[in-house]
Amino acid sequence: MEVFFFYIYPMENDAIIYGIHAIEQALMTNTSIGKIFVQKGLSGPTFKTLESKIRQAQIPTSYVPVEKLNRLTKGNHQGVVAQISPVAFVNFEIMITEAQEKQEAPLFVILDQVSDVRNVGAILRTASCTNVSGVIIPKTGSAPLNEDTVKTSAGGIFEVPIAKVDHIKDAIYYLQASEIQVVAITEKAEESFYQADFTKATAIIMGSEGKGIMDSVLNLSDMRVKIPMSGNVGSLNVSVACSVCLYETIRQRR
């Protein structure tokens, strides 16, 4: 018996779909899926085909006990449940082109493996207040955009275009080819961010909460700068650091 789309709203208020056929259809129609939960130990040709499609789509996947899936659904989940992202992502290249058409010096934020949903939400909130043209996140390794992200963003998640890219490095190459400077915010830098010229078309890279910006990404940036610090605490929360940088950009541009 085929299982088609079922939308339910569990306690977390995240829309979900479940069932092998439903998720296959979601993948075929490019539905914005945040994460997929798969029952541990599943096998068989139908499931293996679905698993291959999930891998090709590079959707974050967790293998969990059946009890977890039973808590998420009230129907025949067939061992797979998908969380639907509350926002629709935009095409990366179109986002860049449209931003350049609208303003002379667009401003972008790149989130490299930022994994806390509330940090992402706070960044999106600030981005909506500082005229950011778009936020760029990788398809894998980033926090899912879920109900907590929506709440923390205070609606900002719906105001700023968000693009998911296969690889941050390829996105950086495209930005640079589009004459947009890429500035990495890192404590490994020697220069202060006050020395950066944010009046130019700019993409600011913010790194993950634990490891910061990956070296492979850091090495591609046009400039590395740090936020001056004093006292015994060595760094800011990533959402706070991003806010500081975005408002320095606003200060320079005004």
C-alpha positions as CSV (number, residue, x, y, z in Angstrom):
1,M,0.0,0.0,0.0
2,E,1.5,3.4,-1.0
3,V,1.7,6.1,1.6
4,F,1.2,9.7,0.3
5,F,1.8,13.0,1.9
6,F,0.8,13.4,5.6
7,Y,1.4,16.7,7.4
8,I,1.2,16.7,11.1
9,Y,2.4,19.1,13.8
10,P,4.0,17.5,16.8
11,M,4.9,19.4,20.0
12,E,7.9,21.1,18.4
13,N,5.4,22.6,15.8
14,D,7.6,21.5,12.9
15,A,5.7,20.3,9.8
16,I,6.7,16.7,8.9
17,I,6.0,14.1,6.3
18,Y,6.5,10.4,6.6
19,G,6.4,7.2,4.6
20,I,8.8,6.1,1.9
21,H,6.7,7.2,-1.1
22,A,5.9,10.6,0.5
23,I,9.5,11.4,1.0
24,E,10.4,10.2,-2.5
25,Q,7.9,12.6,-3.9
26,A,9.2,15.4,-1.7
27,L,12.7,14.8,-3.0
28,M,11.5,14.8,-6.6
29,T,9.6,18.1,-6.2
30,N,12.6,19.8,-4.3
31,T,10.5,20.3,-1.2
32,S,12.7,22.1,1.4
33,I,13.6,19.3,3.8
34,G,15.6,20.2,6.9
35,K,16.4,16.8,8.2
36,I,15.4,13.1,7.8
37,F,15.1,10.5,10.6
38,V,15.6,6.9,9.5
39,Q,14.9,3.8,11.6
40,K,18.0,1.9,12.5
41,G,18.5,-1.4,10.8
42,L,16.1,-0.9,7.9
43,S,17.0,-2.8,4.7
44,G,15.4,-3.9,1.5
45,P,15.6,-2.6,-2.1
46,T,12.9,0.0,-1.7
47,F,14.6,1.5,1.3
48,K,18.1,1.3,-0.2
49,T,16.8,3.3,-3.3
50,L,15.4,6.0,-1.0
51,E,18.5,6.1,1.0
52,S,20.6,6.6,-2.1
53,K,18.3,9.5,-3.2
54,I,18.6,11.1,0.3
55,R,22.4,10.9,0.0
56,Q,22.4,12.5,-3.4
57,A,20.3,15.3,-2.1
58,Q,22.8,15.8,0.7
59,I,20.1,16.1,3.4
60,P,21.2,15.8,7.0
61,T,20.1,12.3,8.2
62,S,19.9,10.7,11.7
63,Y,19.5,7.0,12.2
64,V,17.3,6.5,15.3
65,P,15.3,3.8,17.2
66,V,11.8,3.1,16.0
67,E,10.5,4.6,19.3
68,K,11.7,8.1,18.2
69,L,9.7,7.8,14.9
70,N,6.7,6.6,16.8
71,R,6.8,9.7,19.0
72,L,7.0,11.9,15.9
73,T,4.0,10.4,14.0
74,K,0.7,8.8,14.6
75,G,0.6,6.8,11.3
76,N,2.6,4.2,9.4
77,H,5.9,6.0,9.0
78,Q,7.6,3.0,7.3
79,G,10.8,3.8,9.1
80,V,11.4,7.3,7.6
81,V,10.2,10.8,8.8
82,A,11.3,14.1,7.3
83,Q,11.2,17.6,8.9
84,I,10.1,20.2,6.4
85,S,11.9,23.5,6.6
86,P,9.6,26.5,7.4
87,V,11.3,28.6,4.7
88,A,11.9,28.2,1.0
89,F,15.5,28.6,-0.1
90,V,16.5,30.7,-3.1
91,N,18.9,29.9,-5.9
92,F,22.4,31.1,-4.9
93,E,23.4,32.6,-8.3
94,I,20.0,34.3,-8.8
95,M,20.3,35.7,-5.2
96,I,23.7,37.3,-6.1
97,T,22.5,38.7,-9.4
98,E,19.3,40.2,-8.0
99,A,21.2,41.8,-5.1
100,Q,23.7,43.4,-7.5
101,E,20.8,44.8,-9.6
102,K,19.2,46.3,-6.5
103,Q,22.2,48.0,-4.8
104,E,25.7,49.0,-5.7
105,A,27.4,47.3,-2.7
106,P,25.3,44.3,-1.6
107,L,26.1,42.7,1.7
108,F,26.1,38.9,2.3
109,V,26.7,36.6,5.3
110,I,28.3,33.2,4.9
111,L,27.7,30.8,7.8
112,D,30.4,28.1,7.8
113,Q,29.1,25.1,9.8
114,V,27.2,27.2,12.4
115,S,25.3,24.4,14.1
116,D,23.1,26.0,16.8
117,V,19.6,26.9,15.7
118,R,19.3,29.8,18.0
119,N,22.5,31.3,16.8
120,V,21.3,31.1,13.2
121,G,18.0,32.6,14.2
122,A,19.7,35.5,16.0
123,I,22.0,36.1,13.0
124,L,18.9,36.2,10.7
125,R,17.2,38.6,13.0
126,T,20.2,41.0,12.8
127,A,20.6,40.5,9.1
128,S,17.0,41.6,8.6
129,C,17.7,44.8,10.5
130,T,20.9,45.6,8.6
131,N,19.9,45.3,5.0
132,V,21.7,42.1,4.4
133,S,21.1,41.0,0.8
134,G,21.3,37.3,1.5
135,V,22.6,34.6,3.9
136,I,24.6,31.6,2.5
137,I,24.7,28.2,4.3
138,P,26.1,24.8,3.3
139,K,23.7,21.9,2.6
140,T,25.4,19.8,5.2
141,G,26.8,20.6,8.6
142,S,24.6,23.6,9.4
143,A,21.8,23.9,11.9
144,P,18.4,23.0,10.5
145,L,16.0,25.9,10.0
146,N,13.2,24.9,12.3
147,E,10.6,26.4,14.6
148,D,13.3,27.4,17.2
149,T,15.1,29.3,14.4
150,V,11.9,31.0,13.4
151,K,11.2,32.1,16.9
152,T,14.7,33.3,17.6
153,S,14.8,35.3,14.4
154,A,11.6,37.2,15.4
155,G,10.4,36.8,11.8
156,G,13.8,37.9,10.3
157,I,14.1,34.4,8.7
158,F,11.2,35.4,6.3
159,E,12.8,38.8,5.4
160,V,16.3,37.7,4.2
161,P,16.9,35.5,1.2
162,I,18.7,32.3,2.2
163,A,20.6,30.1,-0.2
164,K,21.9,26.6,0.5
165,V,25.1,25.6,-1.5
166,D,26.8,22.3,-2.0
167,H,30.2,23.7,-1.0
168,I,31.1,27.0,0.7
169,K,34.4,27.1,-1.3
170,D,32.6,27.1,-4.6
171,A,30.3,29.9,-3.3
172,I,33.3,32.0,-2.4
173,Y,34.8,31.5,-5.9
174,Y,31.5,32.7,-7.4
175,L,31.3,35.7,-5.1
176,Q,34.9,36.8,-5.9
177,A,34.2,36.3,-9.7
178,S,31.2,38.6,-9.1
179,E,33.5,41.3,-7.7
180,I,32.3,40.8,-4.1
181,Q,35.1,40.8,-1.5
182,V,35.1,37.9,1.0
183,V,36.0,38.9,4.6
184,A,36.6,36.3,7.2
185,I,36.0,37.2,10.8
186,T,38.4,35.2,12.9
187,E,40.5,35.5,16.0
188,K,43.4,34.1,14.0
189,A,43.7,37.4,12.2
190,E,46.2,40.1,13.0
191,E,44.2,43.1,11.6
192,S,41.2,44.6,13.4
193,F,37.9,44.6,11.5
194,Y,38.0,48.4,11.8
195,Q,40.7,48.2,9.0
196,A,38.4,46.5,6.6
197,D,36.5,48.5,4.0
198,F,33.0,47.4,4.3
199,T,31.7,50.1,2.0
200,K,32.5,47.7,-0.9
201,A,30.3,44.8,-2.0
202,T,31.1,42.3,0.8
203,A,30.4,38.8,2.0
204,I,31.3,38.2,5.7
205,I,32.2,34.7,6.8
206,M,31.3,33.6,10.3
207,G,32.6,30.3,11.6
208,S,31.1,27.5,13.7
209,E,30.7,27.8,17.5
210,G,33.5,25.4,18.3
211,K,36.1,25.3,15.5
212,G,35.5,28.7,13.8
213,I,36.0,29.0,10.1
214,M,37.5,25.9,8.4
215,D,41.1,26.5,7.2
216,S,40.2,25.5,3.7
217,V,37.6,28.3,3.7
218,L,39.7,30.7,5.6
219,N,42.5,30.4,3.0
220,L,40.2,31.6,0.2
221,S,39.1,34.8,1.9
222,D,40.3,38.1,0.5
223,M,40.9,39.5,4.0
224,R,41.0,38.1,7.6
225,V,40.1,40.4,10.4
226,K,39.3,40.1,14.1
227,I,37.0,41.9,16.6
228,P,39.2,43.6,19.2
229,M,38.8,41.9,22.6
230,S,39.9,42.8,26.1
231,G,39.5,40.9,29.4
232,N,39.8,37.2,30.0
233,V,37.2,35.9,27.6
234,G,38.8,35.2,24.2
235,S,35.8,35.3,21.9
236,L,32.2,36.3,21.4
237,N,29.2,34.2,20.6
238,V,29.0,33.8,16.9
239,S,25.6,35.6,16.7
240,V,26.9,38.5,18.8
241,A,30.1,38.7,16.7
242,C,28.1,38.7,13.5
243,S,25.9,41.6,14.9
244,V,29.0,43.6,15.7
245,C,30.4,43.2,12.2
246,L,27.1,44.0,10.5
247,Y,26.7,47.2,12.5
248,E,30.3,48.2,11.8
249,T,29.3,47.8,8.1
250,I,26.3,50.0,8.6
251,R,28.4,52.6,10.4
252,Q,30.9,52.7,7.6
253,R,28.3,53.0,4.9
254,R,26.5,55.9,6.6
